[in-house]
C-alpha cells in the first residue's frame, strides 16, 4: 500500500501506521499491509491511476487527488468554508456521504473506503502581509483548485506546486505564499524557519476525507471477514484522528509561537470576500458537473439540520 503521507509526519502520516497496525491486529496477522513511501511506485497524485492499472495493490490517500477524474471528490476534500471535521464525519457516517463516496469510486472500478478525517489546514504562509483585497494583486500563490480560483478573483496568480516543492520555492521567493497543511505538519516540515507570518483560519479546507483504495476485483479476493476488518479499522482510524487532532494542533501552535512565528488572523473584510467568491466558484463547478452539484447540496442539507443544535448546545 503506497501512502500519500510520509508516515513520519504527525496526524495523517501517523494515521497510515495506525491503520496498518489495526488491520494486522484485528485480522490476527492474516492480512498484513506493507507501507510504501510516497512516490516510490507512482507519483502521489497518480496513485488512483496506479490502483486502477494494477500497479499498486492498495493506496492510502487524500480524496482530493481523485477530483482530477471526477469533480465530485472535491466535496470530500477541498470545499472552502465547508464542514469542519466533526460535521464531515457525521455526514460520512450518518448521512449520505459514504454512499456518494463509494458510488463515485465504483464508477472507476475501485473500492474506496473513508479511512481518516483530517482537520483544518492552516491559512497559509506568506512573504508579505495580506490585510486587504488590494494586497492580493500580483501575488503568486499556491492553493488547491477551488481556493486558487477564489484568490485569482482577487488578482493573485495560482501557482500549482507539488507539496514537496513548496517550501523551497517559498524560501527562494519564486512564489509569494500559499497553503501547505495542518499546523502540526507545517511545523514538522520546518516552515517556522522561514520567518514568515502564518495566517489563520484555514478557510480553504476546514476538513478532508482520507481514503483507503483497492481495485474492485482485488478487493473481492479478500474474504468477507477480512473486508469487514479493513472497514472497521478505517472507522477506528477516523475516531483516532478526530481525538488526536485538537491536542496535536494546539501543541503545534504553541511550538510555532515559541519559535517566533507570528500568527495572524485573516481580516473580517478578507474572510467576507473569500466566502463570497467561494460561493461563486462552487456554483460554477456545480453548473459544470451534476454529480458535484448533487453531492454538495446533499452535504449542505444534512449539515444544516444540526445548525440550531450547534448554536444552542455550545457555550458562549
C-alpha positions in Angstrom: 0.0 0.0 0.0 1.5 3.3 -1.1 0.7 6.2 1.0 0.3 9.9 0.1 1.6 10.9 3.5 5.1 10.4 4.9 4.5 8.0 7.8 6.9 10.0 10.0 4.6 13.1 9.9 2.1 13.8 12.6 -1.6 13.3 12.0 -2.2 11.9 8.6 1.2 10.3 8.5 0.7 8.6 11.9 -2.8 7.6 10.6 -1.2 5.4 7.9 0.8 3.5 10.6 -2.2 3.2 13.0 -4.5 1.8 10.2 -1.9 -0.7 9.1 -1.3 -1.9 12.6 -5.0 -2.1 13.4 -5.7 -4.3 10.3 -2.9 -6.6 11.3 -4.1 -7.0 14.9 -7.8 -7.4 14.1 -7.1 -10.0 11.4 -4.7 -11.9 13.7 -1.9 -11.4 11.2 -3.9 -12.9 8.3 -3.8 -9.5 6.5 -0.6 -7.5 6.8 -0.2 -4.2 4.9 3.2 -3.1 3.9 3.5 0.6 3.8 5.2 2.0 0.7 6.7 5.5 1.0 5.1 8.4 -1.1 6.3 8.3 -4.7 8.1 5.0 -4.5 5.9 3.3 -7.2 3.7 6.0 -8.5 3.6 9.8 -8.1 1.3 10.7 -5.3 -1.2 12.5 -7.5 -1.3 9.4 -9.8 -1.9 6.7 -7.2 -5.5 6.2 -8.2 -4.4 5.5 -11.8 -1.9 3.1 -10.5 -4.5 1.2 -8.4 -6.8 1.1 -11.5 -3.9 -0.2 -13.7 -2.9 -2.8 -11.1 0.5 -1.3 -10.5 -0.5 -0.7 -6.8 -2.4 -3.2 -4.7 -3.7 -0.5 -2.5 -3.3 3.1 -1.6 -3.9 5.4 1.4 -4.5 8.9 0.1 -6.4 12.2 0.1 -9.9 12.3 -1.6 -8.9 15.5 -3.4 -6.5 13.7 -5.7 -9.4 11.8 -7.3 -11.1 15.1 -8.3 -8.9 15.1 -11.4 -11.0 12.1 -12.6 -14.4 13.1 -11.0 -15.0 16.5 -9.6 -17.4 15.1 -7.0 -14.4 14.1 -4.9 -13.8 17.7 -4.3 -16.8 17.7 -2.0 -14.9 15.4 0.3 -11.6 17.4 0.3 -11.5 20.9 -1.0 -14.7 22.9 -0.2 -13.8 26.4 1.0 -15.8 27.2 4.1 -17.0 23.6 4.1 -17.8 21.4 7.1 -15.3 21.0 9.9 -14.1 17.5 10.8 -17.0 16.8 13.2 -19.6 17.7 10.7 -17.8 15.9 7.9 -17.6 12.8 9.9 -21.3 13.0 10.8 -22.2 13.3 7.1 -19.9 10.5 6.1 -21.0 8.0 8.7 -24.6 9.1 9.5 -25.6 10.8 6.3 -25.2 10.0 2.6 -21.5 10.9 2.4 -20.2 7.4 2.5 -22.7 6.2 -0.1 -21.9 9.0 -2.5 -18.2 8.5 -1.9 -18.5 4.7 -2.5 -20.6 5.1 -5.7 -18.1 7.6 -7.1 -15.2 5.2 -6.7 -17.2 2.3 -8.0 -17.6 4.1 -11.3 -13.9 3.9 -11.6 -13.7 0.2 -10.7 -12.2 1.0 -7.3 -13.3 0.3 -3.7 -12.8 3.5 -1.8 -13.3 3.4 2.0 -13.2 6.6 4.1 -10.3 5.9 6.4 -9.5 9.2 8.2 -10.7 12.7 8.6 -8.1 15.4 8.6 -8.9 18.7 10.4 -8.4 22.2 9.1 -5.3 23.3 7.4 -3.5 26.5 8.4 -4.4 29.5 6.3 -1.0 29.7 4.8 2.5 31.2 4.8 3.1 34.5 3.0 6.1 36.7 2.3 4.1 39.9 2.7 1.2 40.9 4.9 -2.2 40.4 3.4 -4.7 42.7 5.0 -7.0 43.8 2.2 -8.2 42.7 -1.2 -5.7 45.1 -2.9 -2.8 43.2 -1.2 -3.5 40.1 -3.3 -3.0 41.7 -6.7 0.0 40.2 -8.4 0.7 37.7 -5.7 1.9 34.2 -6.8 0.2 31.8 -4.5 0.0 28.0 -4.0 -3.6 26.9 -3.2 -5.8 24.0 -4.1 -8.1 24.2 -7.1 -11.1 26.0 -5.7 -9.2 28.2 -3.2 -6.9 29.0 -6.1 -9.8 30.2 -8.2 -11.0 32.3 -5.2 -7.8 34.2 -4.8 -7.4 34.5 -8.5 -10.6 36.6 -8.4 -8.7 39.0 -6.1 -5.9 39.4 -8.7 -3.5 36.7 -7.5 -1.9 34.1 -9.8 -2.4 30.5 -8.8 0.9 28.5 -8.9 0.4 24.7 -9.0 3.2 23.1 -7.0 3.6 19.6 -5.6 3.8 19.7 -1.8 7.5 18.7 -1.8 8.5 21.8 -3.8 6.5 24.5 -1.9 9.0 25.1 1.0 11.9 25.7 -1.3 10.0 27.8 -3.8 8.7 29.9 -1.0 12.2 30.2 0.6 13.7 31.3 -2.8 10.9 33.8 -3.4 9.7 32.2 -6.7 6.3 32.0 -5.0 4.9 34.6 -2.6 2.9 32.3 -0.4 0.1 29.8 0.0 -1.1 26.8 1.9 0.8 23.7 3.0 -1.1 21.6 5.5 -2.1 21.5 9.2 -0.1 23.4 11.8 1.5 20.1 13.1 2.7 19.1 9.6 3.8 22.6 8.8 5.9 22.7 12.0 7.3 19.2 11.3 8.4 20.4 7.8 10.3 23.4 9.3 8.1 26.2 7.9 8.7 28.1 11.1 12.3 28.6 10.0 11.2 30.8 7.1 10.4 33.8 9.4 7.1 34.3 7.7 3.7 35.1 9.2 1.2 32.2 9.5 -2.4 33.1 8.7 -5.5 31.6 10.3 -8.0 30.1 9.9 -7.7 27.7 7.0 -10.9 28.8 5.2 -9.8 26.9 2.1 -10.0 23.4 3.6 -11.7 23.0 7.0 -11.6 19.2 6.7 -10.8 16.4 4.3 -11.5 12.7 3.9 -8.6 10.3 3.6 -9.2 7.1 1.6 -8.1 3.5 1.5 -8.3 2.3 -2.1 -8.2 -1.1 -3.7 -9.2 -2.2 -7.2 -12.6 -3.8 -7.0 -11.6 -7.2 -8.4 -8.7 -7.4 -5.9 -10.9 -6.3 -3.0 -13.3 -9.1 -3.9 -10.5 -11.7 -3.4 -10.4 -10.9 0.3 -12.7 -12.9 2.5 -15.9 -11.2 3.8 -14.3 -11.3 7.3 -11.2 -9.5 6.1 -13.2 -6.9 4.3 -15.2 -6.2 7.4 -11.9 -5.9 9.4 -10.5 -3.4 6.9 -13.7 -1.3 7.1 -13.7 -1.5 10.9 -10.0 -0.4 11.0 -10.9 2.6 8.8 -13.7 3.6 11.2 -11.3 3.2 14.1 -8.8 5.4 12.3 -11.4 8.1 11.8 -12.1 8.1 15.5 -8.4 8.2 16.3 -7.7 11.1 14.0 -10.6 13.1 15.5 -9.4 12.5 19.0 -5.8 13.2 18.2 -6.1 16.3 16.2 -7.2 19.1 18.6 -4.4 18.5 21.1 -1.9 17.8 18.3 -2.6 21.1 16.5 -2.8 23.0 19.8 0.7 21.9 20.8 2.0 22.6 17.3 0.7 26.2 17.5 2.5 26.6 20.9 5.7 25.4 19.3 5.3 27.7 16.3 4.8 30.7 18.5 7.7 29.7 20.7 10.0 29.6 17.6 9.0 33.2 16.8 6.2 32.7 14.2 3.6 35.5 14.2 0.1 34.0 14.0 -2.1 36.5 12.1 -5.9 36.2 11.8 -7.4 36.9 8.4 -9.2 40.3 8.5 -13.0 40.2 8.6 -13.0 42.0 5.3 -11.0 39.3 3.6 -12.9 36.5 5.1 -16.1 38.0 3.8 -14.7 38.3 0.3 -13.2 34.8 0.5 -16.6 33.4 1.4 -18.5 35.3 -1.3 -16.0 34.3 -4.0 -16.1 30.7 -2.8 -19.8 30.6 -3.3 -19.3 31.8 -6.9 -16.6 29.2 -7.6 -18.6 26.4 -6.1 -21.7 27.5 -8.1 -19.7 27.5 -11.3 -18.4 24.0 -10.6 -21.9 22.7 -9.7 -23.2 24.1 -13.0 -20.4 22.2 -14.9 -20.9 18.8 -13.0 -24.2 17.4 -11.8 -22.6 14.8 -9.6 -20.7 17.6 -7.8 -23.8 19.7 -7.5 -25.8 16.8 -6.0 -23.2 15.8 -3.5 -22.6 19.4 -2.4 -26.3 20.0 -2.0 -26.7 16.8 0.0 -23.8 17.7 2.3 -25.2 21.2 3.0 -28.7 20.0 3.6 -27.5 17.4 6.1 -25.3 19.8 8.0 -27.9 22.5 8.0 -30.1 20.2 10.1 -27.7 20.4 13.0 -27.1 24.2 12.9 -29.7 25.0 15.6 -28.4 22.3 17.9 -24.9 23.5 17.4 -25.8 27.1 18.3 -27.9 26.1 21.3 -25.5 23.5 22.7 -22.2 25.5 22.5 -21.3 27.7 25.5 -20.6 31.3 24.5 
